[in-house]
Amino acid sequence: SGSLLTDSGQIPEIEFDGSDDHFNVNFGSDLSQPNTIFMVHQSDTTTDNKNEFLDREGTSGTPRSLFDQTGSDYRLLANTSGNSGVAIDTNKTLAVALFNGSSSVLTKNGTSSSAFNAGTQGINQNSEIGRSDGSNGNYDGTMQEFIVYNSDQSSKRPDLETNIASHYDITLS
């Protein structure tokens, strides 16, 4: 509505309403693995089809890459579904998703999951942030950062997390 939305620290954020808000992104080509995503978000719910962070655009065709929730946990899917074992909650969170085949990892507020297999598909050229056409789900919450690196940022992750967490007043564990 033309209004600037901010969090309690007056830092701008984007509100997704859980029904029809999303961004279409064209990366120019598929982004082969490894890929690292840094995201600052605060979900309004822990309902899994309301936590759709990134998916390919459209419902047909494979391969597919997906970053969302399954059950109560963050999931990375790159033609193989990898459950991180890390629960989504309604607190402001810094999540880092490393898509790297059988060495995929999800980090929440500085604490990493064990490595799991998310598959080897890269991020699709035409993707959506905040929506999954495949599940007909939309994100319900806010986002303040969504950064995609077409590389493994594991060695730089702690420094990037410290910087991002400090900016958004997130406590790393």
N, C-alpha and C positions, 0 to 999 in steps of 0.2 A: 504494500500500500504506500510505498514511498517513505516508510518510516525506518529509521536506523534502529536495529535491534542490537542490544548489548547484554552481556552477562552482568553479574553483580559487581565485577571489577571494571565495568564500562568498556569492555573489549568487544568489538563487533562480532556477531555470529549470524549464521543463516538458520532460519527455522524451517524445518520440513514438517508438514502437517499430517503425515501418515496416510494421505489419500491420493494426492496427485502432484506433489512437488518433487522435481528431480532435475538433474542436468544431463544433457546429452553431450558426450565428449568424443571427438575424433582425434585419435593420437597420430594419424597419418599412416600408420601401419600397425600390425600386431606387435606387441612388445614381448619378445621372447624372454624367458627366464634367464637369470634371476631378476625379480622385481621386488622393490621394497616400498610399502605404503606407510606413511606417517599420518595419523588421523587424530584430531582432538574432537571429541563428540560427547554429548550428554543425551542418552536415550530417555524418552518419556515413558517407556514401557519395556518389559522384558518378554513381550510376545514375539515369537521368532519371525513371523512374516512382516513385522513392523521394524525390523532391524536389517534392512537391505542396504548395504553400503556401496557395493560396486558389482555390476553384472554386465554381461554383453547386452547390446541393444537387440531387441527382438526375441522371439521364442523359438525360431527354427534354426536348425543347423548346429553342428558341433565342429570343432571343439569349443569349449566354453571356459571362461574364468569367472570366479565369483568370490566375493568377500561379504559374508552375512552371518546370521545366527542360525544354529540348528540346536534344537532342544533349548538348553539354557546357555550354550557356549558359542563363542566366536568360531566361525568355520571359514577355511580357505578351500576352495574347490578349483582345481585346474585340470579337469577331466577325471580326477579322483577326489573324493570328498575327504578332506582332512579335518577332523574335529580337534580343536586346539586343547580342549579340556579346561579352558579359561572362561569363566562365566561373565556374561554381560550383566551390568547393573544400571541403575539410574543416576550414578554419580558422574561428574565430569571426568573423562578418561582420556589418557594418551595411549592409543593402541598402535602398535607397529606390526605390520603383517609382512613377513618375508616369504614370498613364493619362490621356493628353490627345491622343487622335486621332493625327494625323500628327506631333505634337510630343511623343510619349511618350519617356521617358528612364528608364534604369536607372542608379542610382549605387551603386557598391560601395566602401565605406570611403572616401568622399569624392571618388572619381573617376567622372565621368559618362560614359556612352556617348554616341555621337552620337544625335541624334533619329531615331526610326523610327516607322512607322505600326503601332499596335496595334489600330486600329479605334476605333469611337465608342461601343460599348456600355458602359453603366454597370455598376457592381458589383451583382450580383443580390441582391434582398432576402433570399432564403434562400440562404446560402452556407456553406461548410465551410472551416475552417482546419485544414490538415494532411491533407487528403484530396481526391481527385478521383474522383467516381463515374464520370465519363466515361472515364477511363483505368484505372479500378480500381486506382489507385495511392495510396499513403500516404506521408507524410513520415517519414523515418528520421533523427532528430537531435534537437537541443534548440532551444527558442525561449525568449527572455527578454523580448522586446518584440514586439508586433504592434499597431501604431497605424494606424487608418484615418481620414484626413481627407477629407471630401467637398468638397475644394477643391484648388487648385493651391498647394502650399506651397513653390514654387521660391525665392521671395524669402526665406523663412525657413529653407530647408533647411540652409544652412551653419551657422547658429546651433544649430538642432536637432541636426544631426549632431555638432557639437562637444560639446554637452551629453551626448548619448547615448553617444558614443564615450568620453568621459571617464569616465562612470559604469561602463561595462563594460570599460574598459582596452583599447580598440580603437584602433590607430594609423590615423589618416586619412592618405591619400596625396595 
